[in-house]
């Protein structure tokens, strides 16, 4: 976990991070008879009928260049059919379940894979893909800090501190602490006026701008730190100074037009973590506030949808978005569209030396939404949960077929049980094709709180000569 539970999960819960609820002491349910027999080699898959497979429909309905053929595998078809049959026996509506299994350019098995269904946080796949098509992986969101007034020799700024945001979705306590330290290193010890904030600014994923402004002034001095701030400070390297920058006034947001003719001495350019790390952080905990910010920065939900459709060459009518996070049942997609976007993400990332493991949670490495899950190790996946929706999409490594791309969208109220069955389905498929770790090129390179992906890295506060007003 790259942020302490107190600093991340408490903030996330206030922002309704839908996938972060834990399923404490989740029991491992008995594997359905059909899957159990297939795993042990004692079943007779030929007696089971694949669910929803239609070779002609798969090839004619959607002639996407990366869906070249249907390669049948009787065992996988049987595993999927038995999975759907198990859901039916439990009383779930069979038409409300979507499954898509794909290897390379071949569709292996599916059940209602082209049907629109509530996507929950699989919506963040579209937001992630749109972000990858909007900015380079090393893009950083700048926050400029300037002085409006006179800085006296004794460190007193007789005037206002000016903050110009550009939408950094990951401006957290740790970032604010080292920014305050940098300002004090520049000789600023007290501000007699206000903190004037302009542009797109959010701190600690707060939905209310006033809460972000309050956090900004609180982080400047240890005398006003909350317990969350102190816990975040513990994530910084030992010996990191504790700031004591005194702000006499308050923080308030003002329109950029109000500063057009105001002389400002820009002193610090605070850079966010690179885009690839922001996306990884967003998806590990399925942070809704971050996803909403990313979607708005990318042009809004309509633009996110348009960019995702273009990037993944999606079929018409199988993606509909109301926002960038997945909150609400108006966000819908088909299972095959979820796979298509994940594959498109891999193509975009792979061309730059990264992979989906660098923007999605990885089983056995990242906790967050994968806590209590029993997924194949090194599988890169995205979860999704609403009150009556449980979804999972991503990549599972196998020995025989390499990366297997999948999406599962379930409608039902027993979310913990649906999650267990999703995990069993993927483990059954991997058992058939052989357990393996992800190939080297698809192993995680972006590890939060290490190297260049640490929160509160002082080197991302550039000073004086490197700053220009924008």
C-alpha positions as CSV (number, residue, x, y, z in Angstrom):
1,X,0.0,0.0,0.0
2,X,1.6,3.2,-1.1
3,X,-0.5,5.5,1.1
4,X,-1.2,4.8,4.7
5,X,-4.8,3.6,5.3
6,X,-5.6,6.7,7.3
7,X,-4.5,9.2,4.7
8,X,-5.9,7.4,1.6
9,X,-8.9,5.3,2.5
10,X,-10.5,7.8,4.9
11,X,-10.3,10.5,2.2
12,X,-11.5,8.1,-0.4
13,X,-14.5,7.0,1.6
14,X,-15.6,10.6,1.7
15,X,-15.5,10.6,-2.1
16,X,-17.5,7.4,-2.4
17,X,-14.7,5.2,-3.8
18,X,-17.1,2.4,-4.7
19,X,-14.6,-0.5,-5.0
20,X,-12.6,0.1,-1.8
21,X,-15.0,-1.5,0.6
22,X,-13.3,-4.6,2.1
23,X,-15.0,-8.0,2.3
24,X,-13.6,-8.9,5.7
25,X,-12.8,-12.6,6.2
26,X,-14.5,-13.5,3.0
27,X,-15.0,-17.2,2.9
28,X,-13.9,-19.2,-0.1
29,X,-17.1,-20.7,-1.5
30,X,-17.1,-24.3,-2.8
31,X,-16.2,-24.4,-6.5
32,X,-19.2,-25.2,-8.7
33,X,-19.2,-28.9,-9.6
34,X,-18.6,-28.3,-13.3
35,X,-15.6,-26.0,-12.7
36,X,-14.2,-28.4,-10.1
37,X,-14.4,-31.3,-12.4
38,X,-12.8,-29.4,-15.3
39,X,-9.9,-28.2,-13.1
40,X,-9.2,-31.8,-12.0
41,X,-9.7,-33.2,-15.5
42,X,-12.6,-35.4,-14.5
43,X,-15.4,-33.5,-16.1
44,X,-16.7,-34.0,-19.6
45,X,-16.8,-30.5,-21.2
46,X,-18.3,-31.8,-24.4
47,X,-21.6,-32.4,-22.6
48,X,-21.8,-28.7,-21.7
49,X,-23.1,-26.2,-24.2
50,X,-21.2,-22.8,-24.6
51,X,-23.3,-19.9,-23.5
52,X,-24.2,-17.3,-26.1
53,X,-21.5,-18.3,-28.6
54,X,-22.3,-17.4,-32.2
55,X,-19.4,-17.6,-34.6
56,X,-21.1,-15.7,-37.4
57,X,-22.3,-12.9,-35.2
58,X,-18.8,-12.5,-33.7
59,X,-17.2,-12.2,-37.1
60,X,-19.8,-10.2,-39.0
61,X,-21.3,-8.0,-36.4
62,X,-18.0,-6.3,-35.6
63,X,-15.1,-6.4,-38.0
64,X,-12.6,-4.7,-35.7
65,X,-9.0,-5.3,-36.9
66,X,-8.0,-6.9,-33.7
67,X,-10.9,-9.4,-33.6
68,X,-9.8,-11.5,-36.5
69,X,-11.3,-14.9,-35.8
70,X,-13.2,-17.1,-33.4
71,X,-10.9,-19.8,-32.0
72,X,-13.0,-22.4,-30.2
73,X,-11.7,-24.1,-27.1
74,X,-14.2,-26.7,-25.8
75,X,-12.9,-26.6,-22.3
76,X,-13.0,-22.8,-22.0
77,X,-16.4,-22.8,-23.6
78,X,-17.5,-25.4,-21.0
79,X,-16.0,-23.4,-18.1
80,X,-17.9,-20.2,-19.2
81,X,-21.1,-22.2,-19.7
82,X,-20.8,-23.8,-16.3
83,X,-20.1,-20.4,-14.8
84,X,-23.3,-18.9,-16.3
85,X,-25.3,-22.0,-15.3
86,X,-24.1,-21.6,-11.7
87,X,-25.3,-18.0,-11.7
88,X,-28.7,-19.2,-13.0
89,X,-28.9,-21.8,-10.3
90,X,-28.4,-19.1,-7.7
91,X,-31.3,-17.2,-9.0
92,X,-29.5,-14.5,-11.0
93,X,-30.9,-13.4,-14.3
94,X,-28.9,-15.0,-17.1
95,X,-29.5,-12.1,-19.6
96,X,-27.9,-9.7,-17.1
97,X,-24.5,-11.4,-17.1
98,X,-21.8,-10.6,-19.6
99,X,-18.6,-12.5,-20.3
100,X,-15.9,-12.0,-23.0
101,X,-12.7,-14.1,-23.2
102,X,-10.1,-13.3,-25.8
103,X,-6.6,-14.4,-26.7
104,X,-4.6,-12.2,-29.1
105,X,-7.0,-11.4,-31.9
106,X,-9.2,-14.4,-31.2
107,X,-12.5,-14.6,-29.3
108,X,-12.4,-17.8,-27.3
109,X,-15.8,-17.7,-25.5
110,X,-18.5,-15.3,-24.6
111,X,-21.9,-14.9,-23.1
112,X,-23.9,-11.8,-24.1
113,X,-20.6,-10.1,-24.7
114,X,-22.0,-7.4,-27.0
115,X,-24.9,-6.3,-24.7
116,X,-24.8,-3.0,-22.9
117,X,-24.7,-3.4,-19.1
118,X,-24.0,-1.1,-16.2
119,X,-20.2,-0.9,-16.1
120,X,-19.6,0.6,-12.6
121,X,-15.9,1.4,-12.3
122,X,-15.0,-0.3,-15.6
123,X,-15.9,3.2,-16.7
124,X,-12.4,4.1,-15.5
125,X,-11.0,2.1,-18.4
126,X,-12.5,4.6,-20.8
127,X,-11.2,7.5,-18.6
128,X,-7.7,5.9,-18.5
129,X,-7.6,5.3,-22.3
130,X,-8.8,8.9,-23.0
131,X,-6.1,10.3,-20.7
132,X,-3.5,8.2,-22.6
133,X,-4.7,9.7,-25.8
134,X,-4.8,13.3,-24.4
135,X,-1.4,13.6,-22.8
136,X,2.0,11.9,-22.9
137,X,2.9,9.4,-20.2
138,X,5.3,11.9,-18.6
139,X,2.9,14.8,-18.6
140,X,2.7,16.6,-15.3
141,X,0.1,19.0,-14.0
142,X,1.7,22.2,-12.8
143,X,0.8,24.3,-9.7
144,X,2.4,27.7,-9.8
145,X,3.1,29.6,-6.6
146,X,3.7,33.4,-6.7
147,X,4.0,36.4,-4.5
148,X,1.8,39.5,-4.7
149,X,3.3,42.0,-2.4
150,X,6.7,42.7,-0.9
151,X,8.9,40.1,0.8
152,X,10.7,41.8,3.7
153,X,14.2,40.8,4.9
154,X,12.7,39.2,8.0
155,X,10.8,36.7,5.8
156,X,7.4,38.5,6.1
157,X,5.4,38.7,2.8
158,X,3.5,41.9,3.1
159,X,0.8,40.8,0.7
160,X,-0.8,37.7,-0.7
161,X,0.4,34.2,-1.7
162,X,-1.0,33.2,-5.1
163,X,-1.6,29.6,-6.2
164,X,-2.4,28.9,-9.8
165,X,-3.7,25.3,-10.4
166,X,-4.0,23.3,-13.5
167,X,-6.0,20.4,-12.2
168,X,-3.5,18.1,-10.4
169,X,-5.7,15.2,-9.4
170,X,-3.1,13.9,-6.9
171,X,-2.2,16.9,-4.8
172,X,-2.2,15.3,-1.4
173,X,-0.8,16.2,2.1
174,X,2.7,14.9,1.3
175,X,2.9,17.3,-1.7
176,X,1.6,20.2,0.3
177,X,4.2,19.6,3.1
178,X,7.2,19.7,0.8
179,X,5.8,22.7,-1.1
180,X,5.5,24.6,2.2
181,X,9.1,23.6,3.1
182,X,10.3,24.9,-0.3
183,X,8.6,28.3,0.3
184,X,10.3,28.6,3.6
185,X,13.7,27.6,2.1
186,X,13.1,30.7,-0.2
187,X,12.9,32.9,2.9
188,X,9.1,33.1,3.2
189,X,8.1,32.7,6.9
190,X,4.8,34.6,7.1
191,X,2.1,35.9,4.8
192,X,0.2,38.9,6.1
193,X,-2.5,38.6,3.5
194,X,-4.5,35.8,2.0
195,X,-3.8,32.7,-0.2
196,X,-5.4,33.5,-3.5
197,X,-6.2,30.4,-5.5
198,X,-7.1,30.4,-9.2
199,X,-7.5,27.8,-11.9
200,X,-8.5,24.2,-11.4
201,X,-7.4,23.2,-7.9
202,X,-8.3,20.2,-5.7
203,X,-6.4,18.9,-2.6
204,X,-6.9,15.5,-1.0
205,X,-9.6,14.5,-3.5
206,X,-12.0,16.9,-1.8
207,X,-15.3,17.4,-3.7
208,X,-16.0,20.8,-2.1
209,X,-13.5,23.5,-3.1
210,X,-13.7,25.1,0.3
211,X,-12.4,21.9,1.9
212,X,-9.5,21.9,-0.5
213,X,-8.8,25.6,0.4
214,X,-8.9,24.7,4.1
215,X,-6.5,21.8,3.6
216,X,-4.1,24.1,1.7
217,X,-3.8,26.5,4.7
218,X,-3.7,23.7,7.2
219,X,-0.7,22.0,5.6
220,X,1.4,25.1,5.7
221,X,2.1,24.8,9.4
222,X,2.4,22.0,11.8
223,X,0.4,24.0,14.3
224,X,-2.7,23.5,12.2
225,X,-2.1,19.9,11.1
226,X,-4.8,17.3,11.5
227,X,-4.1,13.7,12.4
228,X,-4.4,12.8,8.7
229,X,-1.6,15.3,7.9
230,X,0.6,13.9,10.6
231,X,0.0,10.4,9.3
232,X,0.9,11.5,5.8
233,X,4.1,13.1,7.1
234,X,5.1,9.7,8.3
235,X,5.3,8.6,4.6
236,X,8.0,11.1,3.9
237,X,11.7,10.3,4.3
238,X,13.0,10.6,7.8
239,X,14.3,14.1,8.6
240,X,11.9,15.9,6.3
241,X,11.3,19.3,7.8
242,X,8.0,20.2,9.3
243,X,6.8,23.5,7.9
244,X,5.8,26.5,10.1
245,X,4.7,29.0,7.4
246,X,2.3,31.4,9.1
247,X,-0.8,32.6,7.0
248,X,-2.5,35.5,8.7
249,X,-5.4,35.5,6.3
250,X,-7.5,32.8,4.6
251,X,-7.5,30.9,1.4
252,X,-10.0,31.9,-1.2
253,X,-10.6,31.1,-4.9
254,X,-10.7,34.0,-7.4
255,X,-11.3,34.0,-11.2
256,X,-8.1,34.2,-13.4
257,X,-9.4,37.4,-14.9
258,X,-9.0,39.1,-11.5
259,X,-5.2,38.5,-11.7
260,X,-4.6,39.6,-15.3
261,X,-3.2,43.0,-14.3
262,X,-1.9,42.1,-10.9
263,X,2.0,42.0,-10.6
264,X,2.9,38.5,-9.4
265,X,6.4,37.2,-8.8
266,X,6.2,33.5,-9.6
267,X,8.7,31.7,-7.4
268,X,7.8,27.9,-7.5
269,X,6.5,25.5,-10.1
270,X,5.2,22.5,-8.3
271,X,5.0,19.5,-10.7
272,X,2.6,16.6,-10.1
273,X,3.6,13.0,-10.4
274,X,3.8,11.9,-14.1
275,X,0.5,10.9,-15.8
276,X,1.2,7.2,-15.7
277,X,1.6,7.2,-11.9
278,X,-1.6,9.3,-11.5
279,X,-3.5,6.7,-13.5
280,X,-2.0,3.9,-11.5
281,X,-3.0,5.6,-8.2
282,X,-6.5,6.3,-9.6
283,X,-7.2,2.7,-10.5
284,X,-5.6,1.0,-7.5
285,X,-8.2,2.4,-5.2
286,X,-10.8,3.2,-7.9
287,X,-10.8,6.7,-6.7
288,X,-13.9,8.4,-8.0
289,X,-12.9,11.9,-7.3
290,X,-9.6,11.5,-9.3
291,X,-11.5,9.8,-12.2
292,X,-14.0,12.7,-12.3
293,X,-11.1,15.2,-12.4
294,X,-9.3,13.3,-15.1
295,X,-12.4,13.1,-17.2
296,X,-13.1,16.8,-16.9
297,X,-9.4,17.6,-17.8
298,X,-9.7,15.4,-20.8
299,X,-12.8,17.3,-22.0
300,X,-15.7,15.8,-20.1
301,X,-17.6,12.5,-20.4
302,X,-18.6,13.0,-24.0
303,X,-15.0,13.6,-25.0
304,X,-13.8,10.7,-22.9
305,X,-16.3,8.5,-24.8
306,X,-15.3,9.8,-28.2
307,X,-11.6,9.3,-27.5
308,X,-12.1,5.8,-26.2
309,X,-14.3,4.9,-29.2
310,X,-11.7,6.2,-31.6
311,X,-8.7,4.7,-29.8
312,X,-10.2,1.2,-29.5
313,X,-12.2,1.2,-32.7
314,X,-15.3,0.3,-30.7
315,X,-18.5,-1.0,-32.2
316,X,-21.4,1.5,-32.3
317,X,-23.8,1.5,-29.4
318,X,-21.8,-0.5,-26.9
319,X,-20.4,2.4,-24.8
320,X,-22.4,5.0,-23.0
321,X,-21.0,7.3,-20.4
322,X,-22.5,9.8,-18.0
323,X,-19.3,10.6,-16.1
324,X,-15.7,9.5,-15.8
325,X,-15.9,7.4,-12.6
326,X,-18.7,4.9,-13.1
327,X,-21.0,6.1,-10.3
328,X,-24.6,5.4,-11.4
329,X,-26.1,2.9,-13.7
330,X,-26.1,5.4,-16.7
331,X,-22.5,4.4,-17.4
332,X,-22.8,1.3,-19.6
333,X,-20.7,-0.9,-21.8
334,X,-20.5,-4.4,-23.2
335,X,-18.0,-6.9,-22.0
336,X,-16.3,-7.0,-25.3
337,X,-15.9,-3.2,-25.2
338,X,-14.2,-3.4,-21.8
339,X,-11.8,-5.9,-23.4
340,X,-11.3,-3.7,-26.4
341,X,-10.4,-0.7,-24.3
342,X,-8.0,-2.7,-22.2
343,X,-6.2,-4.1,-25.3
344,X,-6.1,-0.6,-26.8
345,X,-4.5,0.6,-23.5
346,X,-1.9,-2.1,-23.8
347,X,-1.1,-1.2,-27.4
348,X,-0.7,2.5,-26.4
349,X,1.4,1.7,-23.3
350,X,3.5,-1.1,-24.9
351,X,4.7,1.2,-27.6
352,X,6.3,3.4,-24.9
353,X,7.8,0.6,-22.8
354,X,5.0,0.3,-20.3
355,X,1.9,-2.0,-20.0
356,X,-1.5,-2.2,-18.5
357,X,0.2,-3.3,-15.2
358,X,1.5,0.2,-14.9
359,X,-2.0,1.8,-14.9
360,X,-4.1,-1.0,-13.3
361,X,-4.0,-2.9,-10.0
362,X,-1.9,-6.1,-10.1
363,X,-2.9,-9.2,-8.2
364,X,-0.4,-10.0,-5.5
365,X,1.2,-6.6,-5.7
366,X,-1.4,-3.9,-5.2
367,X,-4.0,-4.0,-2.4
368,X,-6.7,-1.4,-2.7
369,X,-9.7,-2.9,-4.6
370,X,-8.0,-6.3,-4.8
371,X,-8.0,-6.9,-1.1
372,X,-9.7,-10.2,-0.3
373,X,-9.6,-11.3,-3.9
374,X,-8.1,-14.6,-5.0
375,X,-6.9,-13.8,-8.5
376,X,-4.1,-15.3,-10.4
377,X,-0.8,-13.6,-9.4
378,X,0.4,-10.8,-11.7
379,X,-3.0,-10.5,-13.3
380,X,-3.7,-6.8,-14.2
381,X,-7.3,-6.1,-13.5
382,X,-9.9,-3.3,-13.0
383,X,-12.8,-3.9,-10.6
384,X,-16.2,-2.3,-10.6
385,X,-19.0,-2.3,-8.0
386,X,-22.3,-0.7,-7.5
387,X,-25.2,-1.8,-5.3
388,X,-26.2,-4.5,-7.7
389,X,-23.3,-4.6,-10.1
390,X,-20.0,-6.5,-9.8
391,X,-17.5,-6.3,-12.7
392,X,-14.0,-7.3,-13.5
393,X,-11.8,-6.8,-16.6
394,X,-8.2,-7.1,-17.5
395,X,-5.4,-9.6,-18.3
396,X,-4.7,-13.0,-16.8
397,X,-1.3,-14.7,-17.7
398,X,-1.2,-18.3,-18.8
399,X,1.6,-20.7,-19.8
400,X,0.0,-21.9,-23.0
401,X,-1.7,-18.8,-24.4
402,X,0.2,-16.0,-22.8
403,X,-2.0,-13.0,-21.8
404,X,-5.7,-13.8,-21.8
405,X,-8.0,-10.7,-22.0
406,X,-11.3,-10.9,-20.3
407,X,-14.3,-9.0,-19.0
408,X,-17.1,-10.1,-16.6
409,X,-20.1,-8.0,-15.8
410,X,-22.6,-9.4,-13.3
411,X,-25.8,-8.0,-12.1
412,X,-26.9,-9.2,-8.7
413,X,-27.1,-8.0,-5.1
414,X,-24.7,-10.5,-3.5
415,X,-21.5,-8.7,-4.5
416,X,-19.1,-10.7,-2.3
417,X,-20.3,-14.0,-3.8
418,X,-20.2,-12.7,-7.3
419,X,-16.6,-11.6,-6.8
420,X,-15.6,-15.1,-5.5
421,X,-17.2,-16.7,-8.6
422,X,-15.4,-14.3,-10.9
423,X,-12.1,-15.3,-9.3
424,X,-12.9,-19.0,-9.6
425,X,-13.8,-18.5,-13.3
426,X,-10.4,-16.9,-14.0
427,X,-8.5,-19.5,-11.9
428,X,-10.3,-22.3,-13.8
429,X,-9.3,-20.8,-17.2
430,X,-5.7,-20.3,-16.0
431,X,-5.6,-23.9,-14.7
432,X,-6.7,-25.1,-18.1
433,X,-3.9,-23.2,-20.0
434,X,-1.3,-23.4,-17.2
435,X,-0.4,-21.1,-14.5
436,X,2.3,-18.5,-15.3
437,X,3.4,-15.0,-14.4
438,X,2.9,-12.1,-16.7
439,X,5.6,-11.8,-19.4
440,X,8.5,-9.5,-18.5
441,X,7.2,-6.7,-20.8
442,X,3.9,-6.8,-18.9
443,X,5.3,-6.7,-15.3
444,X,4.8,-3.6,-13.2
445,X,7.3,-0.8,-13.7
446,X,5.3,1.9,-11.9
447,X,5.5,1.1,-8.2
448,X,4.0,3.8,-6.1
449,X,6.1,5.3,-3.3
450,X,9.3,4.2,-4.9
451,X,11.9,6.0,-7.0
452,X,10.3,8.7,-9.2
453,X,6.8,7.8,-8.0
454,X,7.2,8.9,-4.4
455,X,4.7,11.4,-3.0
456,X,6.3,14.5,-1.6
457,X,9.5,14.4,-3.7
458,X,11.2,17.8,-3.2
459,X,12.8,17.7,-6.7
460,X,9.3,18.4,-8.2
461,X,9.3,21.9,-6.7
462,X,11.2,23.9,-9.3
463,X,12.2,27.4,-8.2
464,X,12.8,30.9,-9.5
465,X,14.4,30.8,-12.9
466,X,12.5,27.7,-14.0
467,X,9.1,29.4,-13.5
468,X,7.2,31.3,-16.1
469,X,3.6,32.6,-15.8
470,X,1.1,30.7,-18.0
